[in-house]
Amino acid sequence: MKLLLVAAVALIDADGRVLLAQRPEGKSLAGLWEFPGGKVEPGESPETCLIRELREELGIDTWASCLAPLTFASHGYEDFHLLMPLFACRRWEGIPASMEGQALAWVAPDRLRDYPMPPADLPLIPILRDWL
């Protein structure tokens, strides 16, 4: 089974809320909410991937020094196995905005379960909630 490395980030605002993005129509798992991020490209570190993805998807800039590794998900889907490190980030430049048409929501940690998420993301919720 193919191993897919995807990096994700919990952007945390000054009020302790976490940013979620809704997967757009036409993509797998469309309509589900997830932490921003994306596939780690060959030769890329997870941190470099997140810096690139945050610029492309949300129009914001951050730095590797602002990405703190928090936990990870390991989940088997039908066609691949997903390995996804989750980073926490409290510092960035710019205001997150939808650059690819996806809906965005700032969510209090105790409300994360109110948003339907892909199976790989679900075990991350209690860890993030307890940490915040």
Secondary structure by P-SEA (a helix, b strand, c coil): cbbbbbbbbbcccccbbbbbbccccccccccccccccccccccccaaaaaaaaaaaccccccccccccccbbbbbbcccbbbbbbbbbbcccccccccccbbbbbbcccccccccccccccccaaaaaaaac
